[in-house]
């Protein structure tokens, strides 16, 4: 069985920088595997502003 962890990531824009690479690297070092990103919120004109990054790890018995 797998366990899952969700981490909010900011989507970069004109005035901000994306942080997804740093988050993926951090969890990878802890043994988590990145499996996907789910849009979590949107701003003006329907532009996505955050994602939930999804990580999984085999549950230890």
N, CA, C and O of each residue as an XYZ file, in Angstrom:
244
protein
N       0.843     -1.176      0.000
C       0.000      0.000      0.000
C       0.895      1.248      0.000
O       2.001      1.239      0.540
N       0.400      2.291     -0.603
C       1.135      3.551     -0.679
C       0.497      4.594      0.232
O      -0.709      4.567      0.475
N       1.316      5.506      0.728
C       0.818      6.666      1.445
C       1.116      7.886      0.583
O       2.074      7.895     -0.189
N       0.291      8.909      0.722
C       0.415     10.091     -0.127
C       0.588     11.346      0.704
O       0.094     11.443      1.828
N       1.302     12.307      0.130
C       1.525     13.601      0.758
C       1.238     14.658     -0.292
O       1.572     14.486     -1.464
N       0.618     15.751      0.129
C       0.255     16.849     -0.766
C       0.942     18.118     -0.277
O       0.912     18.427      0.914
N       1.558     18.850     -1.196
C       2.259     20.085     -0.848
C       1.836     21.173     -1.826
O       1.896     20.983     -3.041
N       1.411     22.302     -1.296
C       0.995     23.416     -2.151
C       2.218     24.074     -2.781
O       3.223     24.312     -2.111
N       2.120     24.365     -4.074
C       3.194     24.999     -4.824
C       2.646     26.232     -5.534
O       1.568     26.198     -6.127
N       3.407     27.315     -5.461
C       3.011     28.557     -6.122
C       3.401     28.509     -7.596
O       4.524     28.142     -7.940
N       2.470     28.880     -8.452
C       2.740     28.951     -9.887
C       3.353     30.318    -10.170
O       2.794     31.344     -9.783
N       4.490     30.335    -10.839
C       5.179     31.593    -11.138
C       4.414     32.457    -12.119
O       3.589     31.977    -12.897
N       4.703     33.711    -12.060
C       4.079     34.669    -12.953
C       5.035     35.814    -13.210
O       6.248     35.673    -13.050
N       4.495     36.922    -13.600
C       5.318     38.087    -13.908
C       6.069     38.567    -12.668
O       7.238     38.944    -12.759
N       5.401     38.554    -11.501
C       6.001     39.118    -10.295
C       6.407     38.068     -9.260
O       6.828     38.426     -8.160
N       6.289     36.793     -9.587
C       6.650     35.759     -8.619
C       7.375     34.609     -9.319
O       7.284     34.443    -10.535
N       8.093     33.826     -8.525
C       8.865     32.697     -9.044
C       8.209     31.399     -8.596
O       7.765     31.289     -7.453
N       8.146     30.419     -9.483
C       7.626     29.103     -9.134
C       8.554     28.430     -8.138
O       9.764     28.655     -8.159
N       7.984     27.597     -7.256
C       8.800     26.896     -6.279
C       8.709     25.374     -6.402
O       9.165     24.654     -5.515
N       8.124     24.883     -7.496
C       7.883     23.448     -7.627
C       9.160     22.610     -7.668
O       9.178     21.512     -7.112
N      10.205     23.081     -8.293
C      11.438     22.289     -8.397
C      12.070     22.060     -7.027
O      12.517     20.956     -6.716
N      12.104     23.104     -6.221
C      12.680     22.974     -4.880
C      11.874     21.987     -4.036
O      12.451     21.179     -3.308
N      10.552     22.049     -4.130
C       9.698     21.144     -3.360
C       9.889     19.705     -3.820
O      10.014     18.809     -2.984
N       9.915     19.461     -5.124
C      10.101     18.105     -5.645
C      11.456     17.556     -5.217
O      11.543     16.401     -4.801
N      12.509     18.354     -5.309
C      13.839     17.908     -4.880
C      13.855     17.569     -3.396
O      14.437     16.560     -2.998
N      13.222     18.402     -2.572
C      13.188     18.191     -1.123
C      12.543     16.850     -0.785
O      13.112     16.063     -0.029
N      11.362     16.586     -1.339
C      10.659     15.346     -1.012
C      11.340     14.119     -1.626
O      11.290     13.033     -1.048
N      11.960     14.279     -2.766
C      12.698     13.175     -3.379
C      13.817     12.696     -2.456
O      14.033     11.493     -2.308
N      14.526     13.638     -1.838
C      15.608     13.289     -0.904
C      15.085     12.550      0.320
O      15.828     11.814      0.969
N      13.801     12.746      0.637
C      13.189     12.074      1.784
C      12.556     10.733      1.388
O      11.922     10.080      2.218
N      12.726     10.322      0.125
C      12.208      9.034     -0.322
C      10.832      9.063     -0.955
O      10.278      8.008     -1.265
N      10.265     10.247     -1.155
C       8.958     10.371     -1.794
C       9.120     10.427     -3.309
O      10.119     10.937     -3.815
N       8.135      9.903     -4.027
C       8.127      9.946     -5.489
C       7.037     10.898     -5.947
O       5.889     10.795     -5.515
N       7.406     11.841     -6.839
C       6.439     12.793     -7.381
C       5.538     12.072     -8.366
O       6.022     11.380     -9.262
N       4.204     12.230     -8.205
C       3.272     11.551     -9.104
C       2.394     12.484     -9.923
O       1.842     12.063    -10.940
N       2.248     13.746     -9.510
C       1.427     14.637    -10.311
C       1.125     15.948     -9.613
O       1.497     16.154     -8.458
N       0.439     16.838    -10.337
C       0.071     18.148     -9.809
C      -1.410     18.394    -10.099
O      -1.892     18.147    -11.204
N      -2.114     18.883     -9.088
C      -3.536     19.172     -9.206
C      -3.737     20.678     -9.025
O      -3.319     21.225     -8.005
N      -4.367     21.362     -9.985
C      -4.632     22.792     -9.794
C      -5.447     23.004     -8.519
O      -6.464     22.343     -8.310
N      -4.997     23.933     -7.663
C      -5.659     24.124     -6.368
C      -6.418     25.447     -6.270
O      -7.452     25.513     -5.605
N      -5.923     26.497     -6.921
C      -6.632     27.777     -6.872
C      -6.340     28.566     -8.137
O      -5.358     28.319     -8.838
N      -7.212     29.511     -8.407
C      -7.026     30.318     -9.603
C      -7.273     31.785     -9.275
O      -7.953     32.127     -8.307
N      -6.708     32.621    -10.102
C      -6.851     34.070     -9.924
C      -7.688     34.662    -11.033
O      -8.619     34.034    -11.536
N      -7.342     35.887    -11.410
C      -8.072     36.568    -12.465
C      -7.972     35.871    -13.802
O      -6.932     35.297    -14.124
N      -9.010     35.908    -14.568
C      -9.086     35.316    -15.910
C      -8.891     33.803    -15.897
O      -8.551     33.221    -16.927
N      -9.101     33.153    -14.746
C      -8.989     31.702    -14.650
C      -7.565     31.179    -14.606
O      -7.345     29.975    -14.731
N      -6.600     32.060    -14.433
C      -5.193     31.640    -14.378
C      -4.943     30.871    -13.085
O      -5.313     31.328    -12.003
N      -4.310     29.695    -13.202
C      -3.993     28.877    -12.035
C      -2.888     29.565    -11.239
O      -1.874     29.973    -11.805
N      -3.083     29.694     -9.915
C      -2.094     30.361     -9.070
C      -1.348     29.397     -8.150
O      -0.208     29.665     -7.772
N      -1.979     28.275     -7.784
C      -1.298     27.255     -6.982
C      -1.670     25.854     -7.458
O      -2.744     25.632     -8.016
N      -0.770     24.932     -7.226
C      -0.991     23.508     -7.480
C      -0.779     22.758     -6.175
O      -0.022     23.204     -5.313
N      -1.447     21.622     -6.028
C      -1.081     20.668     -4.997
C      -0.188     19.632     -5.674
O      -0.638     18.914     -6.567
N       1.073     19.550     -5.254
C       1.982     18.540     -5.766
C       1.729     17.260     -4.976
O       1.633     17.294     -3.749
N       1.623     16.142     -5.670
C       1.282     14.866     -5.030
C       2.517     13.967     -5.040
O       3.161     13.774     -6.071
N       2.830     13.421     -3.853
C       3.964     12.521     -3.684
C       3.469     11.221     -3.068
O       2.496     11.210     -2.315
N       4.153     10.121     -3.398
C       3.790      8.839     -2.805
C       5.032      8.122     -2.300
O       6.151      8.353     -2.758
N       4.782      7.232     -1.328
C       5.848      6.422     -0.778
C       5.233      5.100     -0.334
O       4.106      5.068      0.160
N       5.969      4.020     -0.509
C       5.501      2.708     -0.061
C       5.412      2.722      1.464
O       6.354      3.110      2.156
N       4.262      2.290      1.966
C       4.080      2.247      3.409
C       4.943      1.134      3.992
O       4.965      0.010      3.491
N       5.642      1.474      5.052
C       6.504      0.481      5.705
C       5.661     -0.421      6.588
O       4.774      0.044      7.304
N       5.943     -1.706      6.532
C       5.166     -2.674      7.330
C       5.613     -2.721      8.758
O       5.060     -3.482      9.553
